[in-house]
Amino acid sequence: MLYLMISRQQKFIGYLDRALDRIKNRTYGICKLTGDPIPKERLEAVPHTETTVKAKLDQKKLNRLKK
């Protein structure tokens, strides 16, 4: 149980580190899949997000089709 909590925290820290890198590179708030701006509401809800909701859903749909 403790291992799972530590693993989850490490994963989250990785997300935050990548978000900080995107801030430094001035790409924070830009979808990595489409290049479109990520809406402010999404960034407030999930500050470490790398994609728009639409891009995320499209990606999931493609992954399901590949299986």
C-alpha positions as CSV (number, residue, x, y, z in Angstrom):
1,M,0.0,0.0,0.0
2,L,2.8,2.4,0.9
3,Y,4.6,1.5,-2.3
4,L,1.5,2.5,-4.3
5,M,1.3,5.9,-2.5
6,I,5.0,6.6,-3.1
7,S,4.7,5.6,-6.8
8,R,1.7,7.8,-7.3
9,Q,3.5,10.8,-5.7
10,Q,6.6,10.2,-7.8
11,K,4.4,10.1,-10.9
12,F,2.7,13.4,-9.9
13,I,6.0,15.1,-9.2
14,G,7.1,14.0,-12.7
15,Y,4.0,15.7,-14.2
16,L,4.8,18.9,-12.2
17,D,8.4,18.9,-13.3
18,R,7.3,18.6,-17.0
19,A,4.9,21.5,-16.4
20,L,7.7,23.6,-15.0
21,D,9.8,22.8,-18.1
22,R,7.0,23.9,-20.3
23,I,6.8,27.2,-18.4
24,K,10.5,27.7,-18.9
25,N,10.2,26.9,-22.6
26,R,7.1,29.1,-22.9
27,T,5.0,26.2,-24.2
28,Y,2.9,25.9,-21.0
29,G,-0.8,26.0,-22.0
30,I,-0.2,24.8,-25.5
31,C,-1.5,21.3,-26.4
32,K,1.3,19.0,-27.3
33,L,-0.8,17.1,-29.7
34,T,-2.6,19.9,-31.6
35,G,-0.6,23.1,-30.8
36,D,-3.9,24.7,-29.8
37,P,-4.2,26.8,-26.6
38,I,-5.4,24.8,-23.6
39,P,-8.4,26.6,-22.0
40,K,-7.8,28.4,-18.8
41,E,-10.5,26.4,-17.0
42,R,-8.7,23.1,-17.9
43,L,-5.4,24.5,-16.7
44,E,-7.0,25.5,-13.4
45,A,-8.5,22.1,-13.0
46,V,-5.4,20.1,-14.1
47,P,-2.4,22.5,-13.9
48,H,0.0,19.8,-15.2
49,T,-2.1,18.9,-18.3
50,E,-0.3,18.7,-21.6
51,T,-3.4,18.4,-23.9
52,T,-6.8,19.9,-24.5
53,V,-9.8,17.8,-23.5
54,K,-10.7,17.2,-27.2
55,A,-7.2,16.0,-28.0
56,K,-7.2,13.7,-25.0
57,L,-10.5,12.2,-26.0
58,D,-9.4,11.8,-29.6
59,Q,-6.2,10.1,-28.4
60,K,-8.2,7.7,-26.3
61,K,-10.5,6.9,-29.2
62,L,-7.5,6.1,-31.5
63,N,-5.9,3.9,-28.8
64,R,-9.2,1.9,-28.5
65,L,-9.4,1.4,-32.2
66,K,-5.8,0.1,-32.3
67,K,-6.6,-2.7,-29.8
